[in-house]
Amino acid sequence: MDVGTLVEQARAGRPRAVARLISLVEGAAPELREVMAALAPLTGNAYVVGLTGSPGVGKSTSTSALVSAYRKLGRRVGVLAVDPSSPFSGGALLGDRVRMQDHATDPEVYIRSMATRGHLGGLAWAAPQAIRVLDAAGCDVVLVETVGVGQSEVEIAAQADTTVVLLAPGMGDGIQAAKAGILEIGDVYVVNKADRDGADATARELRHMLGLGEPRAWQPPVVKTVAARGEGIDELVDALEKHRAWMDEHGELALRRQRRAAQEIESIALTALRRRFDHLHGDQRLPALAQKVADGQSDPYTAADELIAGITRL
């Protein structure tokens, strides 16, 4: 099936066409450039919400609850759930779908699991392009659930319009999972499993920690939820809608999307350059320059500049 037909069918809501487009993205197929060119005029309408946090805080359950809440509002929802790949087999369980079976028969919900395939940062390499596919396919909201992350996996903030950071009480120091980088990326903070002991203390400590940071134009709210029972989800949706309205009012949404596009362009360009560098071991320029440096006729920085100049002229 040609790309144009796939795009038309994806716009019509046919899940197989959406699945095929995302598979082309994941496999970096030769048709990828054609796919992205066809999708470009159709994107920019979906509200992209990222959900991140440590393993066990309830990201999948919260994502499923948000799907239900947005469906009640009549929104078409896409879900991109990222699972870790095995360092031994390269495979992934893709188990997030197990917690979202309630939506499996809803034609207005599209759920796609993706493996990281060794990519760091909490997302899969193909996530930005997969988000574009779901956007172009007519999803009003795209929920991106990261793998269980630590304190430095903050890539989701560069891909989402709004980033939700989830914590849960009873997992040691309530703020341990939200130090440094991850404390700085959240637009909305959620203390899930709030029916457990220590939930109020975790929320209080989190608000205190947020108050110690640099002043921000948007003050991230802290919402308590019990996602497994749907409690607090309406308040979470309300917080998300308020953040979206604030971004629209202050021009932040357009700015974030421009930064996202810039990072995507940079990533594609760097990937193309790395492919050129992969061929260097059979290139005569590298050993010749290495010999000059070894003989003291040149320094490594000058040699690197010469090498880069030669590669970029290709």
Disulfide bonds with the S-S distance in Angstrom:
none
